[in-house]
Amino acid sequence: MGNQAKAKNRPGTYKQPVRKQSNKSLIVLTLAIVAVIVVIILGINHQSKQQADLANKVYDIDYTGLPVKGNADAPVKIVEFGDYKCPVCQYFAQNVEPQLEKDFIDTGKAALYFSNYTFIGPDSTTAALAAEAVQQQGGDEAFWTYYKTIYDNQKDEKTNWATSDYLVQLAKDAKLSLDFDKLKKDIDDKTYQSDVNKDNASVGPLNVTGTPTLFINGVQYKGNLDYASIKAAIDEAVNKG
């Protein structure tokens, strides 16, 4: 028994220090996990704040030269970034824009502007060149008539349809008072390419990533494209103004 007691006290046979080391490792691991969780939570909160700030950010938009429907001095300015080849833009032009005109534009509460974002294909640019040429010749009223005519006659997105001949014929069908030979030449010669390029160059700083993208008094609209949702956002801007 005495030898056994002595054996218990021999160096290296006492295990408690090992258990203390294991507990220390567990504490370190726990603290590391907690630190990671804290970093993740802080990251999520920071990202949420960034998203909230971005959602409420007021962008500085250059309205110079953009076709406008309504009173340019209206308290609310709405800008549509669109592509004439975009089927969702066609939906907006046919189903949302007429209601905007009735409820906000005709009543002087808002003005609607249009800016090109020609990202889908060559047809996008050709149609934009035609619309720019129409505006230069006929002014904003002719532009908006032509805008509607293009979308009403938009072809399948996978089809190449926006030839200069077709676009000139659309202007004739819309009974616009234009020099149609000049219109065709302006389209073929890309006379207003610099204006289209200017519009396209503006989308980066404005964080535009698709069409149609709307801005309401400089704030990018992030909601659904149904009219009720858009109307609510514009009503809010009207009430603020």
C-alpha positions in Angstrom: 0.0 0.0 0.0 2.9 2.3 0.9 4.5 1.8 -2.5 1.2 2.4 -4.2 0.7 5.7 -2.3 4.2 6.8 -3.3 3.5 5.9 -6.9 0.6 8.2 -6.9 2.9 11.1 -6.0 5.6 10.3 -8.6 6.3 13.1 -11.1 4.3 12.8 -14.3 1.6 10.7 -12.8 -0.6 13.7 -11.7 -3.1 14.5 -14.5 -4.7 17.7 -13.2 -2.4 20.1 -15.2 -3.4 18.3 -18.4 -7.1 18.9 -17.6 -6.4 22.5 -17.0 -4.7 22.8 -20.4 -7.8 21.3 -22.0 -10.1 23.8 -20.3 -7.9 26.6 -21.4 -8.1 25.4 -25.0 -11.9 25.2 -24.7 -12.1 28.7 -23.4 -9.9 30.0 -26.3 -12.0 28.1 -28.8 -15.2 29.5 -27.3 -13.9 33.1 -27.4 -12.9 32.6 -31.0 -16.3 31.4 -31.9 -17.9 34.3 -30.1 -15.6 36.7 -31.9 -16.5 35.2 -35.2 -20.3 35.5 -34.4 -19.8 39.1 -33.3 -17.9 39.9 -36.6 -20.7 38.3 -38.6 -23.4 40.2 -36.8 -21.5 43.5 -37.1 -21.0 42.7 -40.8 -24.7 42.0 -41.3 -25.7 45.2 -39.5 -23.2 47.2 -41.6 -24.5 45.7 -44.8 -28.1 46.4 -43.8 -27.2 50.0 -43.0 -25.4 50.3 -46.4 -28.4 48.9 -48.1 -30.7 51.3 -46.2 -28.5 54.2 -47.0 -28.4 53.2 -50.7 -32.2 52.9 -50.8 -32.6 56.4 -49.5 -29.7 58.0 -51.4 -30.6 61.0 -53.5 -28.6 60.9 -56.7 -27.6 64.0 -58.7 -29.3 63.5 -62.0 -28.5 65.7 -65.0 -31.9 66.4 -66.7 -30.4 68.5 -69.4 -31.4 67.5 -72.8 -33.6 64.6 -71.6 -37.1 64.5 -73.2 -39.7 65.5 -70.7 -43.4 65.0 -70.5 -45.2 67.5 -68.3 -44.1 70.7 -66.6 -40.3 70.6 -66.0 -41.0 72.7 -62.9 -43.3 70.1 -61.3 -42.3 69.3 -57.7 -41.6 65.6 -58.6 -39.2 64.5 -61.3 -39.5 60.9 -62.5 -36.8 59.5 -64.7 -37.1 56.2 -66.6 -34.0 54.5 -67.8 -35.2 52.3 -70.7 -34.2 50.2 -73.6 -36.6 50.0 -76.6 -35.8 46.3 -77.0 -36.7 45.5 -73.4 -40.1 43.7 -73.1 -40.5 44.9 -69.5 -40.0 48.5 -70.7 -42.8 47.8 -73.2 -45.0 46.8 -70.2 -44.1 50.0 -68.4 -44.8 52.2 -71.5 -48.2 50.5 -72.2 -49.5 49.9 -68.7 -47.8 52.3 -66.2 -46.9 55.4 -68.1 -50.5 56.2 -69.2 -51.6 56.1 -65.6 -48.7 58.3 -64.5 -49.7 60.8 -67.1 -53.3 60.8 -65.9 -52.7 61.0 -62.2 -49.5 63.0 -61.9 -48.3 64.6 -65.2 -51.6 66.1 -66.4 -52.3 67.4 -62.8 -48.9 69.1 -62.6 -47.6 67.0 -59.7 -44.8 65.3 -61.6 -42.8 65.4 -64.8 -41.5 62.3 -66.6 -38.1 62.1 -68.2 -36.6 59.4 -70.4 -32.9 58.3 -70.6 -31.4 55.6 -72.7 -29.7 52.5 -71.4 -29.0 50.5 -74.5 -27.6 47.3 -73.1 -29.6 44.5 -74.8 -28.2 44.6 -78.3 -27.7 46.6 -81.6 -31.4 47.1 -82.0 -31.4 49.0 -78.7 -28.9 51.5 -80.0 -30.5 51.9 -83.4 -33.9 52.6 -81.9 -32.4 55.0 -79.4 -30.7 56.9 -82.3 -34.1 57.1 -84.0 -35.8 58.5 -81.0 -33.1 61.0 -80.4 -33.4 62.2 -84.0 -37.1 62.5 -83.6 -36.7 64.6 -80.5 -34.2 66.9 -82.3 -36.6 67.4 -85.2 -40.0 67.5 -83.5 -39.3 68.3 -79.9 -40.5 66.5 -76.8 -44.1 66.0 -77.9 -43.0 64.2 -81.0 -40.6 62.2 -79.0 -43.3 60.8 -76.6 -45.5 60.0 -79.5 -42.7 58.1 -81.1 -41.7 56.5 -77.7 -45.2 55.0 -77.5 -45.2 53.9 -81.2 -41.9 52.1 -80.8 -43.1 50.1 -77.8 -46.4 49.4 -79.4 -44.6 47.9 -82.4 -41.7 46.3 -80.5 -40.8 42.8 -81.8 -39.5 39.8 -80.0 -36.4 40.4 -78.0 -34.4 37.7 -79.9 -35.4 39.2 -83.3 -33.4 41.9 -85.1 -36.1 44.3 -86.0 -34.9 47.9 -85.5 -33.7 48.8 -89.0 -33.7 52.4 -90.1 -36.3 51.7 -92.7 -38.6 50.1 -90.1 -38.1 53.0 -87.6 -38.7 55.6 -90.3 -41.9 53.8 -91.2 -43.0 53.9 -87.6 -42.6 57.7 -87.5 -44.7 57.9 -90.7 -47.4 55.7 -89.2 -47.4 57.9 -86.1 -48.1 60.9 -88.5 -45.2 62.9 -87.1 -44.4 66.1 -88.9 -40.8 65.3 -89.8 -38.3 65.3 -92.6 -38.3 61.5 -93.0 -35.3 61.5 -95.4 -33.3 63.4 -92.7 -34.6 61.0 -90.1 -33.3 58.0 -92.0 -30.0 59.7 -92.6 -29.6 60.6 -89.0 -30.2 57.0 -88.0 -27.8 55.6 -90.6 -25.1 58.2 -89.9 -25.6 57.8 -86.1 -25.8 61.6 -85.8 -26.9 61.5 -82.2 -24.6 58.7 -81.0 -22.9 61.1 -78.5 -26.3 61.8 -76.9 -26.9 58.0 -76.5 -23.4 57.6 -75.2 -24.0 60.3 -72.6 -27.1 58.5 -71.3 -25.3 55.2 -71.1 -22.3 56.8 -69.3 -24.6 58.1 -66.6 -25.9 54.6 -65.5 -22.7 53.6 -63.6 -22.7 56.5 -61.1 -26.4 56.1 -60.6 -26.1 52.4 -59.9 -28.5 51.4 -62.8 -28.2 47.7 -63.6 -31.3 47.0 -65.7 -34.4 48.4 -67.4 -36.7 49.9 -66.7 -35.1 51.7 -63.7 -37.0 54.6 -62.2 -35.8 57.5 -60.2 -38.2 59.7 -58.2 -36.7 63.0 -57.2 -33.3 61.4 -57.5 -34.0 58.3 -55.4 -33.9 55.0 -57.2 -37.2 53.2 -57.0 -36.7 49.6 -55.8 -40.3 48.4 -55.6 -42.5 46.3 -57.9 -43.4 47.7 -61.3 -47.1 47.5 -60.7 -48.8 50.8 -60.9 -50.1 50.8 -57.3 -46.6 50.4 -55.9 -45.2 53.1 -58.1 -48.1 55.4 -57.3 -47.5 55.0 -53.6 -43.8 56.0 -54.0 -44.7 59.0 -56.0 -47.5 60.1 -53.6 -44.9 59.9 -50.8 -42.6 62.2 -52.8 -45.5 64.6 -53.6 -46.3 64.8 -49.9 -42.7 65.5 -49.0 -42.5 68.2 -51.6 
